[in-house]
Amino acid sequence: MDKKTTAEMLKAHVYKLSHEIGERGIFKYDNLNRAAEYIEGEFRSYGYEVDFQKYNIRNRVFRNIIVTKTGVGRPREIVILGAHYDSMKNPGADDNASAVAGLLETARIFSS
């Protein structure tokens, strides 16, 4: 694992989510969808299959993003990593773009 690459990737993900996309949530629905599309695209670029758990709030469809990877050494063991990608009344760098960035970087590292 290249620590410099990891740090650069983490910063890039946080910047994308919090600055380029910005506030994401029920009242910033388009931005929330842009964030979901970005996250989905990143997972797919690492070779993962992506699925969604959809639900409705106020006549709009929202989605949880689900990615599964079967382990090689211990395929029966389960590890769950998670983060929420919405934010409340701010760009959300620390709520919760930083956790999403960590999740995406973990996925990138485990993909190889």
Short mmCIF file of the C-alpha atoms (twelve columns), coordinates in Angstrom:
data_MODEL
# 
_entry.id   MODEL 
# 
loop_
_atom_site.group_PDB 
_atom_site.id 
_atom_site.type_symbol 
_atom_site.label_atom_id 
_atom_site.label_alt_id 
_atom_site.label_comp_id 
_atom_site.label_asym_id 
_atom_site.label_seq_id 
_atom_site.Cartn_x 
_atom_site.Cartn_y 
_atom_site.Cartn_z 
_atom_site.pdbx_PDB_model_num 
ATOM 1   C CA . MET A 1   0.000   0.000   0.000   1 
ATOM 2   C CA . ASP A 2   1.403   3.366   -1.035  1 
ATOM 3   C CA . LYS A 3   0.660   5.812   1.803   1 
ATOM 4   C CA . LYS A 4   1.042   8.835   -0.472  1 
ATOM 5   C CA . THR A 5   -1.450  7.451   -2.963  1 
ATOM 6   C CA . THR A 6   -3.886  6.619   -0.169  1 
ATOM 7   C CA . ALA A 7   -3.642  10.142  1.276   1 
ATOM 8   C CA . GLU A 8   -4.132  11.660  -2.173  1 
ATOM 9   C CA . MET A 9   -7.143  9.448   -2.870  1 
ATOM 10  C CA . LEU A 10  -8.734  10.276  0.487   1 
ATOM 11  C CA . LYS A 11  -8.333  14.002  -0.169  1 
ATOM 12  C CA . ALA A 12  -9.710  13.657  -3.698  1 
ATOM 13  C CA . HIS A 13  -12.834 11.823  -2.519  1 
ATOM 14  C CA . VAL A 14  -13.500 14.326  0.282   1 
ATOM 15  C CA . TYR A 15  -13.008 17.231  -2.140  1 
ATOM 16  C CA . LYS A 16  -15.325 15.707  -4.725  1 
ATOM 17  C CA . LEU A 17  -18.108 15.025  -2.227  1 
ATOM 18  C CA . SER A 18  -17.866 18.167  -0.102  1 
ATOM 19  C CA . HIS A 19  -16.754 20.832  -2.596  1 
ATOM 20  C CA . GLU A 20  -17.684 19.749  -6.105  1 
ATOM 21  C CA . ILE A 21  -20.984 18.122  -5.102  1 
ATOM 22  C CA . GLY A 22  -21.585 19.940  -1.812  1 
ATOM 23  C CA . GLU A 23  -24.479 19.586  0.593   1 
ATOM 24  C CA . ARG A 24  -26.302 16.293  0.026   1 
ATOM 25  C CA . GLY A 25  -29.575 15.254  1.568   1 
ATOM 26  C CA . ILE A 26  -33.343 15.142  1.385   1 
ATOM 27  C CA . PHE A 27  -33.475 18.872  0.577   1 
ATOM 28  C CA . LYS A 28  -30.509 18.684  -1.810  1 
ATOM 29  C CA . TYR A 29  -31.806 15.664  -3.698  1 
ATOM 30  C CA . ASP A 30  -29.916 16.268  -6.960  1 
ATOM 31  C CA . ASN A 31  -26.612 16.539  -5.097  1 
ATOM 32  C CA . LEU A 32  -27.420 13.395  -3.134  1 
ATOM 33  C CA . ASN A 33  -27.965 11.540  -6.411  1 
ATOM 34  C CA . ARG A 34  -24.735 12.957  -7.824  1 
ATOM 35  C CA . ALA A 35  -22.915 11.652  -4.752  1 
ATOM 36  C CA . ALA A 36  -24.531 8.218   -5.117  1 
ATOM 37  C CA . GLU A 37  -23.532 8.080   -8.791  1 
ATOM 38  C CA . TYR A 38  -19.963 9.080   -7.916  1 
ATOM 39  C CA . ILE A 39  -19.701 6.435   -5.191  1 
ATOM 40  C CA . GLU A 40  -21.227 3.774   -7.440  1 
ATOM 41  C CA . GLY A 41  -18.806 4.692   -10.223 1 
ATOM 42  C CA . GLU A 42  -15.816 4.428   -7.919  1 
ATOM 43  C CA . PHE A 43  -16.859 0.979   -6.677  1 
ATOM 44  C CA . ARG A 44  -17.449 -0.215  -10.253 1 
ATOM 45  C CA . SER A 45  -14.065 1.155   -11.356 1 
ATOM 46  C CA . TYR A 46  -12.458 -1.064  -8.700  1 
ATOM 47  C CA . GLY A 47  -14.253 -4.101  -10.141 1 
ATOM 48  C CA . TYR A 48  -17.082 -4.461  -7.616  1 
ATOM 49  C CA . GLU A 49  -20.692 -5.282  -8.360  1 
ATOM 50  C CA . VAL A 50  -23.007 -2.644  -6.928  1 
ATOM 51  C CA . ASP A 51  -26.570 -3.134  -5.737  1 
ATOM 52  C CA . PHE A 52  -29.066 -0.789  -4.118  1 
ATOM 53  C CA . GLN A 53  -31.590 -0.914  -1.325  1 
ATOM 54  C CA . LYS A 54  -34.202 1.617   -2.401  1 
ATOM 55  C CA . TYR A 55  -36.710 3.374   -0.161  1 
ATOM 56  C CA . ASN A 56  -39.139 6.284   -0.475  1 
ATOM 57  C CA . ILE A 57  -39.362 9.509   1.507   1 
ATOM 58  C CA . ARG A 58  -41.690 12.341  0.510   1 
ATOM 59  C CA . ASN A 59  -42.404 10.754  -2.872  1 
ATOM 60  C CA . ARG A 60  -38.723 10.524  -3.768  1 
ATOM 61  C CA . VAL A 61  -36.606 7.423   -4.157  1 
ATOM 62  C CA . PHE A 62  -33.462 7.184   -2.054  1 
ATOM 63  C CA . ARG A 63  -30.919 4.384   -2.082  1 
ATOM 64  C CA . ASN A 64  -28.428 2.659   0.102   1 
ATOM 65  C CA . ILE A 65  -25.425 1.455   -1.866  1 
ATOM 66  C CA . ILE A 66  -24.475 -2.168  -1.260  1 
ATOM 67  C CA . VAL A 67  -21.219 -3.756  -2.374  1 
ATOM 68  C CA . THR A 68  -20.252 -7.334  -1.573  1 
ATOM 69  C CA . LYS A 69  -16.873 -9.011  -1.932  1 
ATOM 70  C CA . THR A 70  -16.245 -12.634 -1.043  1 
ATOM 71  C CA . GLY A 71  -12.926 -13.122 0.679   1 
ATOM 72  C CA . VAL A 72  -10.269 -15.506 -0.581  1 
ATOM 73  C CA . GLY A 73  -8.604  -16.718 2.609   1 
ATOM 74  C CA . ARG A 74  -11.728 -16.776 4.771   1 
ATOM 75  C CA . PRO A 75  -14.755 -16.660 2.463   1 
ATOM 76  C CA . ARG A 76  -17.256 -17.529 5.203   1 
ATOM 77  C CA . GLU A 77  -16.275 -14.677 7.511   1 
ATOM 78  C CA . ILE A 78  -18.269 -11.465 7.289   1 
ATOM 79  C CA . VAL A 79  -16.889 -7.973  7.708   1 
ATOM 80  C CA . ILE A 80  -19.233 -5.006  7.353   1 
ATOM 81  C CA . LEU A 81  -17.979 -1.518  6.543   1 
ATOM 82  C CA . GLY A 82  -20.379 1.372   6.238   1 
ATOM 83  C CA . ALA A 83  -20.771 5.120   5.939   1 
ATOM 84  C CA . HIS A 84  -23.622 7.491   5.149   1 
ATOM 85  C CA . TYR A 85  -23.159 9.784   2.179   1 
ATOM 86  C CA . ASP A 86  -25.724 12.456  2.990   1 
ATOM 87  C CA . SER A 87  -24.929 15.666  4.857   1 
ATOM 88  C CA . MET A 88  -26.957 18.213  6.786   1 
ATOM 89  C CA . LYS A 89  -26.864 21.949  6.034   1 
ATOM 90  C CA . ASN A 90  -23.172 21.976  5.146   1 
ATOM 91  C CA . PRO A 91  -20.812 20.561  2.514   1 
ATOM 92  C CA . GLY A 92  -20.240 17.545  4.752   1 
ATOM 93  C CA . ALA A 93  -16.471 17.073  4.656   1 
ATOM 94  C CA . ASP A 94  -16.531 15.719  8.203   1 
ATOM 95  C CA . ASP A 95  -20.147 14.527  8.002   1 
ATOM 96  C CA . ASN A 96  -19.634 12.222  6.269   1 
ATOM 97  C CA . ALA A 97  -17.402 12.603  3.211   1 
ATOM 98  C CA . SER A 98  -14.351 11.599  5.252   1 
ATOM 99  C CA . ALA A 99  -15.882 8.221   6.158   1 
ATOM 100 C CA . VAL A 100 -17.058 7.645   2.584   1 
ATOM 101 C CA . ALA A 101 -13.526 8.446   1.404   1 
ATOM 102 C CA . GLY A 102 -12.129 5.887   3.848   1 
ATOM 103 C CA . LEU A 103 -14.632 3.315   2.667   1 
ATOM 104 C CA . LEU A 104 -13.807 3.927   -0.998  1 
ATOM 105 C CA . GLU A 105 -10.069 3.782   -0.353  1 
ATOM 106 C CA . THR A 106 -10.450 0.546   1.614   1 
ATOM 107 C CA . ALA A 107 -12.422 -0.895  -1.307  1 
ATOM 108 C CA . ARG A 108 -9.722  0.200   -3.756  1 
ATOM 109 C CA . ILE A 109 -6.981  -1.438  -1.698  1 
ATOM 110 C CA . PHE A 110 -8.934  -4.687  -1.255  1 
ATOM 111 C CA . SER A 111 -9.778  -4.825  -4.959  1 
ATOM 112 C CA . SER A 112 -6.215  -5.698  -5.962  1 
# 
